[in-house]
Amino acid sequence: MVSTDFRIGSPNWIDLGSPDLAESELFYGSVFGWTFESAGPDANGYGFFRSKGRTVAAAGPLTEAEALPAWTVYFRTADADSTAAAVERSGGTVRVPPSAVMAEGRFAQFTDPAGGEFAVWQGGRTPGLEAVGETDALCWAELHTPDAAGALRFYQGLFDWRARDGGVPGVEYTVLSTAEGADLVGSSFGGVAGVHPRVNVGWLVHFAVADALLTTDQVRKAGGSLLVPPERVPTVGRIAVLADPFGAQFAILEPEPRR
């Protein structure tokens, strides 16, 4: 699961691009109990989703031409400029070049060779999210791609991720871990899967929930939609894929009870 250790290559930030921040605030507040706090008058509408007073995500208006509402996963890098150069050398695209966010850190946004969008965050005063890996917060990041082998080569070239088979019979799935950390399972943060007919190509954020069925009902009542019904994955838990009222996709995970 994602943790606040924030090793190199691990997810350390997520944000939502929304066409209507007020409506997004209402939706995610209804589903997860989040509140929204503006980053200030000079932030162009950007702000933070908080749960129990801690930052669990961020959101801002759509800024790129023809951009669609979506969640973006940021991975920790020690040097955003060198990562951007590596992305270009490996066949990816730099959509937003490395830029400073005052003293908070540096970020850049990219597209991988198969069309999956992602970003990096080089932490300064803000190393990353304040809460992950718990209920109503980010717990997993999953790449859906038509070229799993090519995607692994691309991202391992950037972050030196370790990979192992997901271990579910009949399911092709690769579990990703950071290069750091002696415990391969404990340093896992996400996975790579093939293309699903109802899930967009790219990175899908997963939020931990106490009850996947209840949360699915809350999403529908708040104006969202169900893309993949809650289904139990052995040894993992119950997972569903949903979309907010503007079409931004995300997943929920009700973890398997520990024994």
BELMO-V219849 format. One record per pair of residues at least 6 apart in sequence whose ideal C-beta (glycine too) atoms are under 8 Angstrom apart, sorted by sequence separation. I is the first residue (numbers start at 1). J is the second residue. D is the distance in whole Angstrom. If there is no record, write none. Layout:
BEGIN
i j d
I J D
I J D
END
This chain:
BEGIN
i j d
6 12 4
18 24 4
28 34 5
29 35 6
49 55 7
50 56 7
62 68 8
77 83 5
87 93 7
88 94 6
100 106 5
101 107 6
111 117 5
112 118 7
131 137 5
132 138 5
133 139 5
145 151 5
155 161 6
166 172 8
181 187 3
195 201 6
209 215 4
219 225 8
220 226 7
232 238 5
233 239 6
243 249 5
244 250 7
3 10 8
29 36 7
38 45 8
39 46 5
48 55 5
49 56 6
62 69 7
87 94 6
99 106 7
110 117 7
111 118 8
121 128 7
132 139 7
156 163 7
166 173 3
177 184 5
180 187 7
219 226 7
231 238 7
232 239 8
242 249 7
243 250 7
2 10 7
16 24 6
28 36 8
38 46 8
39 47 5
49 57 4
98 106 6
99 107 6
109 117 7
110 118 6
129 137 8
143 151 6
165 173 7
166 174 6
167 175 8
177 185 8
230 238 5
231 239 6
241 249 7
242 250 6
2 11 5
25 34 8
38 47 4
39 48 7
48 57 7
49 58 7
98 107 7
99 108 7
109 118 8
110 119 7
129 138 7
152 161 8
165 174 7
166 175 5
178 187 5
230 239 7
231 240 7
241 250 8
242 251 7
25 35 8
37 47 5
48 58 5
49 59 6
84 94 5
98 108 4
109 119 4
110 120 8
164 174 7
165 175 7
177 187 4
216 226 6
230 240 4
241 251 5
242 252 7
25 36 4
36 47 6
37 48 5
47 58 7
48 59 8
96 107 8
97 108 6
108 119 6
152 163 6
163 174 5
164 175 5
177 188 5
178 189 7
228 239 8
229 240 6
240 251 7
16 28 8
24 36 8
36 48 7
46 58 7
47 59 6
96 108 6
107 119 6
108 120 5
143 155 8
163 175 7
176 188 7
177 189 7
228 240 6
239 251 6
240 252 5
36 49 6
37 50 6
46 59 7
47 60 7
84 97 6
96 109 4
107 120 7
163 176 6
164 177 7
175 188 5
176 189 6
216 229 8
228 241 4
239 252 7
35 49 7
36 50 8
46 60 4
84 98 5
94 108 7
95 109 5
107 121 5
162 176 7
163 177 8
176 190 5
216 230 6
226 240 7
227 241 4
239 253 5
21 36 7
34 49 4
35 50 5
45 60 6
46 61 8
94 109 8
95 110 6
106 121 8
107 122 7
161 176 5
162 177 4
175 190 8
176 191 6
226 241 8
227 242 6
238 253 7
239 254 8
34 50 6
35 51 8
44 60 7
45 61 5
94 110 6
95 111 6
105 121 6
106 122 4
161 177 7
162 178 7
175 191 5
176 192 7
226 242 6
227 243 6
237 253 5
238 254 4
34 51 5
43 60 8
44 61 7
81 98 5
93 110 6
105 122 5
161 178 7
162 179 6
174 191 6
213 230 6
225 242 7
236 253 7
237 254 5
33 51 6
80 98 4
92 110 5
93 111 4
105 123 5
106 124 7
161 179 7
173 191 6
174 192 4
212 230 4
224 242 6
225 243 5
237 255 4
32 51 7
39 58 8
44 63 8
92 111 6
104 123 8
105 124 4
159 178 7
160 179 4
173 192 7
174 193 8
224 243 6
236 255 7
237 256 4
92 112 5
104 124 5
105 125 7
159 179 7
164 184 7
173 193 5
224 244 5
236 256 6
28 49 6
92 113 6
103 124 5
104 125 5
105 126 6
155 176 8
172 193 7
223 244 8
224 245 6
235 256 6
34 56 7
91 113 4
95 117 7
103 125 5
104 126 4
105 127 8
152 174 7
162 184 6
172 194 6
223 245 4
227 249 7
230 252 8
34 57 7
36 59 7
87 110 5
90 113 7
96 119 8
101 124 8
219 242 5
222 245 8
228 251 8
21 45 6
32 56 8
84 108 5
98 122 8
148 172 7
216 240 5
230 254 8
83 108 7
101 126 8
162 187 8
166 191 6
212 237 8
213 238 8
215 240 8
219 244 8
21 47 7
80 106 4
84 110 7
148 174 7
212 238 4
216 242 7
80 107 7
116 143 6
212 239 7
80 108 5
116 144 8
199 227 7
212 240 5
28 57 8
116 145 6
163 192 8
198 227 4
199 228 7
198 228 6
15 46 8
64 95 7
114 145 5
64 96 8
114 146 6
196 228 7
16 49 8
74 107 7
112 145 8
114 147 5
206 239 7
25 59 8
113 147 8
24 59 6
116 151 7
114 150 7
216 252 7
72 109 7
83 120 5
113 150 7
114 151 6
204 241 7
215 252 5
21 59 6
113 151 8
21 60 7
112 151 6
215 254 8
21 61 6
80 120 5
152 192 6
212 252 6
16 57 7
18 59 6
80 121 8
113 154 6
151 192 6
212 253 7
15 57 6
16 58 7
17 59 8
18 60 7
19 61 7
80 122 4
112 154 6
199 241 6
212 254 4
14 57 5
15 58 4
16 59 4
17 60 7
18 61 7
19 62 6
75 118 7
77 120 4
79 122 7
112 155 7
198 241 7
207 250 6
209 252 5
211 254 6
14 58 7
15 59 6
16 60 8
17 61 7
18 62 7
74 118 7
75 119 7
76 120 7
77 121 7
78 122 7
148 192 5
206 250 7
207 251 7
208 252 8
209 253 7
210 254 7
13 58 7
15 60 6
17 62 5
72 117 6
73 118 6
74 119 4
75 120 5
76 121 6
77 122 5
148 193 7
196 241 8
204 249 6
205 250 5
206 251 4
207 252 5
208 253 6
209 254 5
17 63 7
72 118 7
73 119 7
74 120 6
75 121 7
76 122 8
148 194 6
204 250 7
205 251 7
206 252 7
207 253 7
208 254 8
17 64 8
70 117 7
72 119 5
74 121 4
76 123 7
143 190 7
145 192 7
204 251 5
206 253 5
208 255 6
141 189 6
142 190 6
143 191 7
145 193 8
146 194 7
140 189 7
141 190 4
142 191 5
143 192 5
144 193 5
145 194 7
146 195 5
200 249 6
17 67 6
19 69 6
140 190 6
142 192 7
143 193 7
144 194 7
145 195 7
199 249 7
17 68 8
18 69 6
140 191 7
142 193 6
144 195 6
17 69 6
76 128 7
144 196 6
16 69 7
17 70 6
16 70 8
17 71 8
16 71 5
17 72 7
144 199 5
146 201 7
15 71 7
16 72 8
144 200 7
145 201 6
14 71 6
15 72 6
144 201 6
145 202 8
14 72 7
144 202 7
14 73 6
15 74 8
143 202 7
144 203 8
13 73 8
14 74 7
143 203 5
144 204 6
13 74 4
142 203 7
143 204 8
11 73 5
12 74 6
92 154 7
141 203 6
142 204 5
11 74 7
12 75 7
91 154 7
141 204 7
11 75 6
12 76 4
90 154 5
141 205 6
142 206 6
10 75 7
11 76 8
140 205 8
141 206 7
168 233 7
9 75 6
10 76 6
140 206 4
168 234 6
9 76 6
90 157 5
138 205 6
139 206 5
168 235 8
8 76 6
9 77 8
73 141 5
90 158 7
138 206 7
139 207 7
167 235 7
168 236 8
7 76 7
8 77 7
138 207 6
139 208 4
6 76 5
8 78 6
137 207 6
138 208 8
86 157 6
87 158 7
136 207 7
137 208 6
57 129 7
86 158 5
136 208 7
56 129 6
135 208 5
136 209 7
55 129 6
56 130 7
134 208 6
135 209 6
55 130 4
56 131 5
83 158 6
133 208 7
135 210 5
54 130 4
55 131 7
56 132 7
54 131 4
52 131 7
51 131 6
56 136 7
56 137 5
57 138 7
56 138 7
77 159 8
75 159 6
118 202 8
51 136 5
116 201 6
117 202 5
118 203 6
51 137 6
115 201 5
116 202 4
117 203 7
114 201 6
115 202 7
116 203 6
13 107 8
34 136 7
33 136 6
32 136 4
13 119 8
13 121 5
12 121 5
142 251 7
12 123 7
140 251 8
140 253 6
139 253 6
12 127 7
13 128 6
14 129 7
12 128 3
13 129 6
139 255 8
6 123 7
12 129 7
6 127 6
11 132 8
6 128 5
4 128 7
14 138 6
4 129 7
4 130 7
4 131 8
11 138 7
4 132 6
3 132 6
4 133 8
2 132 4
3 133 5
11 141 5
70 200 8
73 203 4
1 132 8
2 133 5
72 203 8
1 133 5
70 202 8
71 203 8
73 205 6
71 204 8
71 205 5
2 138 5
2 139 6
1 139 5
2 140 7
1 140 7
2 141 7
9 158 8
9 159 3
8 159 7
9 160 7
8 160 8
9 161 6
10 178 5
9 178 5
8 178 7
9 179 6
7 178 4
8 179 7
7 179 8
8 180 6
7 180 4
7 181 6
32 207 7
69 244 7
5 181 8
10 187 8
32 209 8
69 246 4
71 248 6
11 189 6
69 247 5
70 248 5
71 249 7
10 189 5
11 190 7
68 247 7
69 248 4
70 249 7
71 250 6
7 187 7
31 215 6
3 189 8
1 188 7
2 189 5
31 218 5
1 189 7
2 190 8
30 218 6
31 219 6
14 205 6
30 221 7
31 222 6
30 222 4
31 224 7
27 222 5
26 222 7
27 223 6
27 224 7
1 208 8
28 244 7
27 244 5
27 245 6
24 244 7
23 245 6
24 246 7
23 246 8
20 246 7
19 246 6
18 246 6
18 248 7
17 248 7
16 248 6
END
